[in-house]
Amino acid sequence: MAKEQEFQLYNTMTKQKEIFKPKEEGKVGMYICGVTAYDLSHIGHARAYVAFDVLYRYLKHLGYEVKYVRNFTDVDDKIINRANELGEDPLALSSRYCQEYLDDMADLQCLPPTYQPRVSDHMDQIRGMIAQIISNGCAYEVEGDVYFSIDKSPNYYQLSKRKPEDNRAGERVAVDSRKQNPKDFALWKAAKPGEPSWDSPWGPGRPGWHIECSAMSAHYLTYSFDIHGGGIDLVFPHHENELAQSCATCSESHVKYWVHNGFVLVNGEKMSKSLGNYFTIREVTEMYHPLAVRHFLLSTHYRSPVNFLISQIEIASDAVYYIYQTLQDCEDAVSPFRQEGTEPNGKRVRITPSAKECISKLRSDFETKLSDDLHTPYILNATLQEAFRFINTSINQLKKKQQKQQLSVVQSLVELETEVKQVLSILGLLSESTYSEVLRQLKDKALKRSGLTEQNILQLIEERMLARKSKDFKRGDEIRVELAAKGIALMDVGKETIWRPCVRPVQEEQPPLPSQEEQPSVADKQEEQVLPVST
C-alpha cells in the first residue's frame, strides 16, 4: 500500500500533533506501561493495549523496526494484599494473573511486544538507578525508605502542566512527616513483616511504583527513546514522576513523544469500583466475540473518551459479522473462477476501471486517516464500508456478465479482497481463522446471548414456514419479531429461511452483562480514579 503521508502523532508534552521522526532512522523504541497483575484485566486495559497495538502494527507497516516494551508490575501493595486475602505467595499470584492478561491480549489480537519485563526480574537495574539518583543529590534515605526530592527537579510538572497547589499531600502521595517535602515520592520502601523483600544498600525492601518503569525502559531502550505511552490517568503522577527520576539519573534522558489514550465510561459515568460498573475483558468476551470488542474500541478515536454501552457493543458485533460475511461471499463468488486468472493470449486479466478507482481510494483514505494520529473511526465507518459495498455490487454483477467480462470482475474482487485484508490486518481485525469459522463463532456468541440453541431457532423457522403456508401471517411475523428481540434475524433467501445475528433492540442503556452481587476489584494503581487504563 502507498505510504506517501507523513505520520503525525499527538504528543502530550507539547499538546499538539507532531510529524513522527524517530531518533534513529528506520528504528523505533516504544515503552508502554503495563498492568499491575493481581486481578483479571478490565475494559480499561483493553482500551489502552488495543490502541497501542494499532500504533505498533502501523509503525511496522510503515517499515520501521520497532522495539516494543510493555512491562508487568508484579511487586506492589495490591498484589501483596490480594495474596494475603487468598493465602497465596504474592509472586505466584502475580505470575498467574500475568498469564491471564496474556490470554486476554491474545483473544483481542494484540501482538506480543518485543519484551515484557517483570519488576521482580529487574531489581539490579532498579537499585542501580536509585543509587545513582541519590549520588546525584536528588533523593534521600530515611530509616530504610528512599524518597525522591521533587525540589531537586526544576521541571517537575512539565508533562502534566499542573500547578504545585493542585498536588495536595495525601492525594496519591502518602503523608509522611519524615519527608523533606510532603510531595516527595518513594523510590524504595523498607520491608514490612510478611511482605516480600530484596536486599539493598538501604536495607531490605522493595521498589516504589514509579522507579520500576524508569529502570526497565532505560534497560531495554536506553535513557533516550521515541514513544512512552499509557492511559491518560498516568500522566500524573506516574509519568510525571518517571520523567523526573529518569532525568535525575541521566541528564541525557529524553522521551520524544508522550502518547496517552482516553477514558472509558460506562453509561456516561466514570468507571470506578464505588459505582459497581467495572467489567473484566473476560466477562465481556464471554458474551461477545473478541473481534467485536476490538472493533468497538477502534470505533472511537484513541484519545477520546469511549462510552461502553450495550447498544454500541451490539453494533460492533453486527459490524464484524457484516465484514466477515462480505468476505465469505466474495470468496464463494470467486472460488469457481480461481483457475481462470489469465486470458487465452496469456495476458493478465485487468481489473475494471471502477475497481481500480475503489482500490486507489481505499489506499489513499487508509493512509491519510491512519497517518493523522491513528484516525481509526473513519476507516471503519467510511473507508471500509465503501469497499464492502463495492464488493457486494460486484458479486451481483458477476452473475449477469459474459465470461470475458466475468474474469475482469473476478480479478477485481481478488485484488480488492487483498487490499481489504491488509487494512483489517493493520487494524488487528483479521482473524487467523477462516471467514466461515469466524462467522460460526459470532453465531455461537449470539446464541449464548439469546438463551437459545440452534435447534430452537430451526424449530421456530419450521413453525413460521408452516404458519405462512396456512396463511397465519400474524404468527409468522410474531416469530420473526420474537427472535429479533433476542438478537436473531431471519432472512428469506429464495425458498429457504436462514438466520444470522442482529442488533438487539435496547429499551434502556444498561451494562452489557448481568449484574453480580460482588463485582471484581479494580486492577489499577489507585483506589478510585476516572479510568484505570494501565498500571
LUMLUMKE-79860 format. One line per 10 residues: number of its first residue (from 1); their letters; for each residue x, y, z of C-alpha. Coordinates in nm, 2 decimals. Layout:
REM LUMLUMKE-79860
NUM = A = X,Y,Z ~ ...
This chain:
REM LUMLUMKE-79860
1 = MAKEQEFQLY = 0.00,0.00,0.00 ~ 0.11,0.36,-0.07 ~ 0.28,0.54,0.22 ~ 0.30,0.89,0.10 ~ 0.16,1.07,0.40 ~ 0.38,1.19,0.69 ~ 0.27,1.02,1.01 ~ 0.15,1.27,1.27 ~ 0.12,1.17,1.64 ~ -0.03,1.37,1.93
11 = NTMTKQKEIF = 0.23,1.45,2.19 ~ 0.10,1.51,2.54 ~ 0.41,1.70,2.63 ~ 0.35,1.97,2.36 ~ -0.03,1.92,2.34 ~ -0.02,1.91,1.96 ~ 0.02,1.67,1.68 ~ 0.37,1.64,1.55 ~ 0.53,1.47,1.25 ~ 0.68,1.15,1.37
21 = KPKEEGKVGM = 1.05,1.13,1.33 ~ 1.23,0.87,1.53 ~ 1.57,0.93,1.70 ~ 1.73,0.67,1.48 ~ 1.62,0.64,1.11 ~ 1.42,0.33,1.04 ~ 1.40,0.22,1.41 ~ 1.15,0.30,1.69 ~ 1.18,0.24,2.06 ~ 0.84,0.23,2.24
31 = YICGVTAYDL = 0.76,0.17,2.61 ~ 0.40,0.12,2.72 ~ 0.32,0.09,3.09 ~ 0.16,-0.25,3.16 ~ -0.07,-0.39,3.42 ~ -0.04,-0.45,3.79 ~ -0.11,-0.82,3.79 ~ -0.33,-0.90,4.08 ~ -0.67,-0.94,3.91 ~ -0.83,-1.01,3.57
41 = SHIGHARAYV = -0.77,-0.73,3.32 ~ -1.06,-0.50,3.26 ~ -1.21,-0.30,2.97 ~ -0.98,0.00,3.05 ~ -0.68,-0.23,2.99 ~ -0.84,-0.34,2.66 ~ -0.88,0.02,2.55 ~ -0.51,0.10,2.62 ~ -0.35,-0.20,2.47 ~ -0.56,-0.23,2.16
51 = AFDVLYRYLK = -0.48,0.14,2.09 ~ -0.10,0.08,2.13 ~ -0.12,-0.24,1.93 ~ -0.26,-0.05,1.64 ~ 0.03,0.20,1.68 ~ 0.27,-0.09,1.69 ~ 0.12,-0.25,1.38 ~ 0.11,0.08,1.19 ~ 0.47,0.16,1.26 ~ 0.57,-0.18,1.13
61 = HLGYEVKYVR = 0.36,-0.13,0.82 ~ 0.55,0.20,0.76 ~ 0.87,-0.01,0.76 ~ 1.01,0.07,1.10 ~ 1.20,-0.19,1.31 ~ 1.01,-0.15,1.63 ~ 1.14,-0.25,1.97 ~ 0.82,-0.26,2.18 ~ 0.85,-0.29,2.56 ~ 0.54,-0.35,2.78
71 = NFTDVDDKII = 0.61,-0.43,3.14 ~ 0.44,-0.62,3.42 ~ 0.43,-0.48,3.77 ~ 0.45,-0.80,3.98 ~ 0.56,-0.63,4.31 ~ 0.30,-0.40,4.46 ~ 0.09,-0.33,4.76 ~ -0.23,-0.45,4.59 ~ -0.06,-0.78,4.49 ~ 0.05,-0.83,4.85
81 = NRANELGEDP = -0.29,-0.75,4.99 ~ -0.47,-0.98,4.75 ~ -0.22,-1.26,4.81 ~ -0.28,-1.23,5.19 ~ -0.65,-1.25,5.13 ~ -0.62,-1.57,4.93 ~ -0.33,-1.72,5.13 ~ -0.11,-1.73,4.83 ~ 0.25,-1.63,4.76 ~ 0.25,-1.28,4.61
91 = LALSSRYCQE = 0.48,-1.36,4.32 ~ 0.29,-1.68,4.24 ~ -0.04,-1.49,4.24 ~ 0.10,-1.22,4.02 ~ 0.25,-1.47,3.78 ~ -0.09,-1.63,3.74 ~ -0.26,-1.30,3.66 ~ 0.02,-1.21,3.41 ~ -0.07,-1.52,3.22 ~ -0.44,-1.44,3.24
101 = YLDDMADLQC = -0.36,-1.10,3.09 ~ -0.16,-1.25,2.81 ~ -0.45,-1.48,2.73 ~ -0.68,-1.18,2.71 ~ -0.44,-0.99,2.49 ~ -0.42,-1.29,2.25 ~ -0.80,-1.30,2.24 ~ -0.81,-0.93,2.14 ~ -0.54,-1.00,1.88 ~ -0.28,-0.77,2.03
111 = LPPTYQPRVS = 0.06,-0.87,1.90 ~ 0.32,-0.97,2.16 ~ 0.57,-0.69,2.24 ~ 0.94,-0.74,2.18 ~ 1.00,-0.75,2.56 ~ 0.76,-0.80,2.85 ~ 0.98,-0.74,3.16 ~ 0.87,-0.80,3.51 ~ 0.97,-0.59,3.81 ~ 1.09,-0.89,4.01
121 = DHMDQIRGMI = 1.34,-0.98,3.74 ~ 1.50,-0.63,3.73 ~ 1.59,-0.55,4.09 ~ 1.95,-0.49,4.00 ~ 1.86,-0.22,3.75 ~ 1.61,-0.06,3.99 ~ 1.86,-0.05,4.28 ~ 2.13,0.09,4.05 ~ 1.91,0.37,3.93 ~ 1.81,0.46,4.29
131 = AQIISNGCAY = 2.17,0.47,4.39 ~ 2.25,0.70,4.10 ~ 1.97,0.94,4.19 ~ 2.10,0.95,4.55 ~ 2.45,1.01,4.42 ~ 2.33,1.29,4.21 ~ 2.17,1.46,4.51 ~ 1.81,1.41,4.41 ~ 1.69,1.15,4.66 ~ 1.75,1.08,5.03
141 = EVEGDVYFSI = 1.72,0.78,5.26 ~ 1.51,0.78,5.59 ~ 1.51,0.47,5.80 ~ 1.53,0.23,5.51 ~ 1.29,0.42,5.28 ~ 1.43,0.63,4.99 ~ 1.24,0.93,4.86 ~ 1.28,1.14,4.55 ~ 1.31,1.51,4.62 ~ 1.09,1.70,4.38
151 = DKSPNYYQLS = 1.25,2.02,4.49 ~ 1.56,1.90,4.30 ~ 1.36,1.86,3.99 ~ 1.32,2.22,3.84 ~ 1.10,2.10,3.56 ~ 0.86,1.89,3.77 ~ 0.50,1.93,3.63 ~ 0.63,1.99,3.27 ~ 0.44,1.69,3.14 ~ 0.11,1.73,3.33
161 = KRKPEDNRAG = 0.12,2.11,3.32 ~ -0.02,2.11,3.68 ~ 0.03,2.38,3.93 ~ 0.21,2.29,4.26 ~ -0.10,2.37,4.46 ~ -0.30,2.11,4.26 ~ -0.10,1.83,4.42 ~ -0.21,1.82,4.78 ~ -0.03,1.59,5.02 ~ -0.22,1.27,5.09
171 = ERVAVDSRKQ = -0.37,1.26,4.74 ~ -0.19,0.98,4.56 ~ 0.13,1.05,4.76 ~ 0.13,0.92,5.12 ~ 0.16,1.17,5.40 ~ 0.49,1.11,5.59 ~ 0.64,1.36,5.84 ~ 0.98,1.23,5.76 ~ 0.97,1.37,5.41 ~ 1.16,1.69,5.33
181 = NPKDFALWKA = 0.86,1.79,5.11 ~ 0.52,1.63,5.16 ~ 0.50,1.58,4.78 ~ 0.82,1.37,4.76 ~ 0.75,1.01,4.65 ~ 0.90,0.67,4.73 ~ 1.18,0.51,4.53 ~ 1.24,0.23,4.78 ~ 1.01,0.11,5.06 ~ 1.16,-0.05,5.37
191 = AKPGEPSWDS = 1.05,-0.41,5.43 ~ 0.74,-0.48,5.65 ~ 0.67,-0.81,5.83 ~ 0.52,-1.08,5.60 ~ 0.60,-0.89,5.28 ~ 0.84,-1.00,5.00 ~ 1.16,-0.80,5.01 ~ 1.50,-0.77,4.84 ~ 1.84,-0.66,4.98 ~ 1.96,-0.31,4.91
201 = PWGPGRPGWH = 2.22,-0.06,5.03 ~ 1.94,0.09,5.24 ~ 1.82,-0.23,5.39 ~ 1.57,-0.50,5.28 ~ 1.27,-0.37,5.10 ~ 1.10,-0.33,4.76 ~ 1.08,-0.06,4.49 ~ 0.82,0.22,4.47 ~ 0.58,0.22,4.17 ~ 0.73,0.49,3.95
211 = IECSAMSAHY = 1.10,0.38,3.96 ~ 1.01,0.04,3.81 ~ 0.92,0.18,3.46 ~ 1.21,0.42,3.46 ~ 1.46,0.14,3.52 ~ 1.31,-0.11,3.28 ~ 1.26,0.14,3.00 ~ 1.63,0.26,3.03 ~ 1.75,-0.10,3.04 ~ 1.57,-0.20,2.72
221 = LTYSFDIHGG = 1.56,0.13,2.53 ~ 1.84,0.34,2.69 ~ 1.75,0.67,2.86 ~ 1.66,0.83,2.52 ~ 1.38,0.67,2.31 ~ 1.09,0.76,2.09 ~ 0.75,0.68,2.25 ~ 0.63,0.64,2.60 ~ 0.26,0.56,2.64 ~ -0.03,0.46,2.86
231 = GIDLVFPHHE = -0.37,0.57,2.98 ~ -0.43,0.94,3.03 ~ -0.47,0.88,3.41 ~ -0.10,0.80,3.41 ~ 0.01,1.15,3.30 ~ 0.01,1.24,3.67 ~ 0.16,1.12,3.89 ~ 0.32,0.82,3.73 ~ 0.46,0.96,3.41 ~ 0.55,1.29,3.57
241 = NELAQSCATC = 0.75,1.11,3.83 ~ 0.91,0.88,3.58 ~ 1.02,1.18,3.38 ~ 1.17,1.35,3.69 ~ 1.36,1.05,3.82 ~ 1.49,0.95,3.48 ~ 1.62,1.30,3.42 ~ 1.77,1.29,3.77 ~ 1.96,0.97,3.68 ~ 2.08,1.08,3.34
251 = SESHVKYWVH = 2.09,1.43,3.20 ~ 2.06,1.29,2.85 ~ 1.73,1.12,2.94 ~ 1.46,1.21,2.69 ~ 1.13,1.07,2.55 ~ 1.04,1.23,2.22 ~ 0.67,1.15,2.22 ~ 0.44,1.10,2.52 ~ 0.12,0.93,2.40 ~ -0.19,0.87,2.61
261 = NGFVLVNGEK = -0.53,0.71,2.54 ~ -0.86,0.84,2.67 ~ -1.10,0.74,2.95 ~ -1.35,0.46,2.94 ~ -1.70,0.54,3.06 ~ -2.00,0.32,3.14 ~ -2.34,0.46,3.06 ~ -2.18,0.81,3.06 ~ -2.04,0.77,3.41 ~ -1.69,0.72,3.51
271 = MSKSLGNYFT = -1.57,0.36,3.56 ~ -1.50,0.30,3.93 ~ -1.53,0.04,4.20 ~ -1.78,0.25,4.40 ~ -2.03,0.26,4.12 ~ -2.00,-0.11,4.06 ~ -1.97,-0.05,3.68 ~ -1.64,-0.23,3.63 ~ -1.62,-0.52,3.38 ~ -1.33,-0.75,3.31
281 = IREVTEMYHP = -1.23,-0.83,2.95 ~ -1.32,-1.20,3.02 ~ -1.68,-1.11,3.13 ~ -1.74,-0.92,2.80 ~ -1.57,-1.18,2.57 ~ -1.78,-1.45,2.74 ~ -2.08,-1.29,2.57 ~ -1.93,-1.11,2.27 ~ -1.66,-1.21,2.02 ~ -1.32,-1.05,2.10
291 = LAVRHFLLST = -1.32,-0.90,1.75 ~ -1.64,-0.72,1.83 ~ -1.47,-0.57,2.14 ~ -1.17,-0.46,1.94 ~ -1.40,-0.31,1.67 ~ -1.59,-0.13,1.93 ~ -1.28,0.02,2.09 ~ -1.14,0.13,1.75 ~ -1.47,0.29,1.65 ~ -1.37,0.58,1.88
301 = HYRSPVNFLI = -1.05,0.78,1.84 ~ -0.80,0.66,2.09 ~ -0.76,1.00,2.26 ~ -1.14,1.05,2.31 ~ -1.35,0.90,2.59 ~ -1.53,0.59,2.49 ~ -1.87,0.51,2.64 ~ -1.91,0.13,2.70 ~ -2.28,0.07,2.62 ~ -2.47,-0.25,2.54
311 = SQIEIASDAV = -2.61,-0.08,2.22 ~ -2.25,0.00,2.10 ~ -2.11,-0.34,2.16 ~ -2.41,-0.49,1.98 ~ -2.35,-0.26,1.68 ~ -1.98,-0.35,1.68 ~ -2.07,-0.72,1.68 ~ -2.30,-0.67,1.39 ~ -2.04,-0.48,1.20 ~ -1.78,-0.76,1.24
321 = YYIYQTLQDC = -2.04,-1.01,1.12 ~ -2.10,-0.79,0.81 ~ -1.73,-0.77,0.74 ~ -1.68,-1.15,0.75 ~ -2.00,-1.23,0.57 ~ -1.90,-1.00,0.29 ~ -1.55,-1.16,0.27 ~ -1.71,-1.50,0.28 ~ -1.95,-1.41,0.00 ~ -1.65,-1.27,-0.20
331 = EDAVSPFRQE = -1.46,-1.59,-0.15 ~ -1.76,-1.80,-0.26 ~ -1.82,-1.59,-0.57 ~ -1.45,-1.60,-0.68 ~ -1.39,-1.97,-0.60 ~ -1.53,-2.12,-0.92 ~ -1.31,-1.88,-1.12 ~ -0.98,-1.94,-0.94 ~ -0.84,-2.13,-1.23 ~ -0.94,-1.86,-1.48
341 = GTEPNGKRVR = -0.68,-1.59,-1.39 ~ -0.54,-1.55,-1.74 ~ -0.69,-1.49,-2.09 ~ -0.61,-1.73,-2.38 ~ -0.34,-1.49,-2.51 ~ -0.15,-1.52,-2.18 ~ -0.21,-1.16,-2.07 ~ -0.31,-1.10,-1.71 ~ -0.67,-1.01,-1.67 ~ -0.72,-0.64,-1.60
351 = ITPSAKECIS = -0.95,-0.52,-1.32 ~ -1.24,-0.29,-1.40 ~ -1.18,0.08,-1.40 ~ -1.43,0.12,-1.12 ~ -1.24,-0.14,-0.91 ~ -0.92,0.04,-0.98 ~ -1.07,0.36,-0.85 ~ -1.21,0.19,-0.55 ~ -0.87,0.03,-0.46 ~ -0.70,0.37,-0.51
361 = KLRSDFETKL = -0.94,0.54,-0.28 ~ -0.91,0.27,-0.02 ~ -0.54,0.30,-0.01 ~ -0.55,0.68,-0.01 ~ -0.81,0.71,0.26 ~ -0.64,0.45,0.48 ~ -0.30,0.61,0.47 ~ -0.44,0.97,0.51 ~ -0.66,0.88,0.81 ~ -0.42,0.65,0.99
371 = SDDLHTPYIL = -0.13,0.88,0.94 ~ -0.34,1.15,1.10 ~ -0.29,1.04,1.46 ~ -0.44,0.69,1.40 ~ -0.79,0.80,1.30 ~ -0.94,0.45,1.30 ~ -1.31,0.55,1.33 ~ -1.32,0.70,0.98 ~ -1.15,0.39,0.83 ~ -1.41,0.16,1.00
381 = NATLQEAFRF = -1.72,0.37,0.94 ~ -1.65,0.51,0.59 ~ -1.34,0.38,0.41 ~ -1.40,0.01,0.46 ~ -1.78,0.04,0.42 ~ -1.73,0.18,0.06 ~ -1.51,-0.11,-0.02 ~ -1.76,-0.37,0.11 ~ -2.04,-0.20,-0.08 ~ -1.83,-0.23,-0.40
391 = INTSINQLKK = -1.76,-0.60,-0.33 ~ -2.13,-0.67,-0.28 ~ -2.22,-0.48,-0.60 ~ -1.95,-0.67,-0.79 ~ -2.08,-1.01,-0.67 ~ -2.42,-0.93,-0.80 ~ -2.27,-0.81,-1.13 ~ -2.08,-1.14,-1.16 ~ -2.40,-1.33,-1.21 ~ -2.50,-1.11,-1.51
401 = KQQKQQLSVV = -2.18,-1.08,-1.71 ~ -2.05,-1.28,-2.00 ~ -1.74,-1.50,-1.95 ~ -1.48,-1.25,-2.06 ~ -1.64,-0.97,-1.85 ~ -1.67,-1.21,-1.56 ~ -1.30,-1.27,-1.54 ~ -1.24,-0.89,-1.51 ~ -1.49,-0.87,-1.22 ~ -1.34,-1.18,-1.06
411 = QSLVELETEV = -0.99,-1.03,-1.08 ~ -1.13,-0.70,-0.94 ~ -1.27,-0.89,-0.64 ~ -0.95,-1.08,-0.58 ~ -0.74,-0.76,-0.57 ~ -0.99,-0.57,-0.36 ~ -1.01,-0.85,-0.11 ~ -0.63,-0.85,-0.08 ~ -0.64,-0.47,-0.01 ~ -0.92,-0.50,0.24
421 = KQVLSILGLL = -0.74,-0.78,0.43 ~ -0.43,-0.57,0.46 ~ -0.63,-0.28,0.61 ~ -0.80,-0.53,0.85 ~ -0.46,-0.68,0.94 ~ -0.31,-0.34,1.04 ~ -0.62,-0.27,1.25 ~ -0.58,-0.61,1.41 ~ -0.93,-0.72,1.29 ~ -0.82,-1.00,1.05
431 = SESTYSEVLR = -0.85,-1.34,1.23 ~ -0.62,-1.63,1.17 ~ -0.94,-1.84,1.15 ~ -1.13,-1.88,0.82 ~ -1.41,-1.65,0.73 ~ -1.66,-1.93,0.79 ~ -1.51,-2.01,1.13 ~ -1.54,-1.65,1.25 ~ -1.90,-1.64,1.13 ~ -1.97,-1.96,1.32
441 = QLKDKALKRS = -1.80,-1.81,1.64 ~ -2.02,-1.50,1.61 ~ -2.33,-1.70,1.57 ~ -2.24,-1.91,1.88 ~ -2.20,-1.59,2.08 ~ -2.54,-1.47,1.96 ~ -2.70,-1.80,2.06 ~ -2.55,-1.76,2.41 ~ -2.68,-1.41,2.44 ~ -3.03,-1.52,2.32
451 = GLTEQNILQL = -3.05,-1.82,2.56 ~ -3.15,-2.03,2.26 ~ -2.99,-2.33,2.08 ~ -2.96,-2.35,1.71 ~ -3.21,-2.63,1.72 ~ -3.46,-2.40,1.89 ~ -3.42,-2.15,1.61 ~ -3.46,-2.42,1.34 ~ -3.78,-2.53,1.51 ~ -3.91,-2.18,1.51
461 = IEERMLARKS = -3.82,-2.14,1.14 ~ -4.01,-2.46,1.07 ~ -4.31,-2.33,1.27 ~ -4.30,-2.00,1.08 ~ -4.29,-2.17,0.75 ~ -4.60,-2.38,0.84 ~ -4.78,-2.07,0.97 ~ -4.71,-1.89,0.64 ~ -4.83,-2.19,0.44 ~ -5.16,-2.19,0.63
471 = KDFKRGDEIR = -5.18,-1.81,0.58 ~ -5.13,-1.74,0.95 ~ -4.91,-1.44,0.87 ~ -4.96,-1.29,1.22 ~ -4.79,-1.59,1.38 ~ -4.52,-1.58,1.12 ~ -4.45,-1.22,1.20 ~ -4.46,-1.28,1.57 ~ -4.18,-1.54,1.54 ~ -3.97,-1.31,1.34
481 = VELAAKGIAL = -4.02,-1.02,1.60 ~ -3.96,-1.25,1.90 ~ -3.63,-1.37,1.76 ~ -3.52,-1.02,1.66 ~ -3.57,-0.91,2.01 ~ -3.33,-1.18,2.11 ~ -3.07,-1.07,1.85 ~ -3.16,-1.33,1.59 ~ -3.26,-1.22,1.24 ~ -3.45,-1.44,1.00
491 = MDVGKETIWR = -3.37,-1.39,0.63 ~ -3.58,-1.54,0.34 ~ -3.34,-1.64,0.06 ~ -3.55,-1.79,-0.22 ~ -3.75,-2.08,-0.07 ~ -3.51,-2.11,0.22 ~ -3.50,-1.92,0.55 ~ -3.17,-1.87,0.72 ~ -3.07,-1.69,1.04 ~ -2.79,-1.46,1.14
501 = PCVRPVQEEQ = -2.71,-1.25,1.45 ~ -2.85,-0.89,1.46 ~ -2.85,-0.59,1.69 ~ -3.09,-0.64,1.97 ~ -3.34,-0.36,2.04 ~ -3.23,-0.17,2.35 ~ -3.51,-0.03,2.56 ~ -3.28,0.13,2.82 ~ -2.90,0.16,2.83 ~ -2.75,-0.08,3.08
511 = PPLPSQEEQP = -2.43,-0.27,3.15 ~ -2.38,-0.54,2.88 ~ -2.35,-0.82,3.14 ~ -2.58,-0.94,3.42 ~ -2.51,-0.75,3.74 ~ -2.33,-0.96,4.00 ~ -2.37,-0.94,4.38 ~ -2.00,-0.90,4.41 ~ -1.81,-0.71,4.14 ~ -1.44,-0.79,4.08
521 = SVADKQEEQV = -1.19,-0.55,4.23 ~ -1.02,-0.30,4.00 ~ -0.67,-0.39,3.89 ~ -0.53,-0.05,3.90 ~ -0.29,0.17,4.10 ~ -0.54,0.40,4.27 ~ -0.84,0.30,4.47 ~ -1.07,0.55,4.28 ~ -0.98,0.71,3.96 ~ -1.17,0.82,3.65
531 = LPVST = -1.02,0.54,3.44 ~ -0.79,0.26,3.54 ~ -0.64,0.20,3.19 ~ -0.29,0.08,3.26 ~ -0.08,0.02,3.56
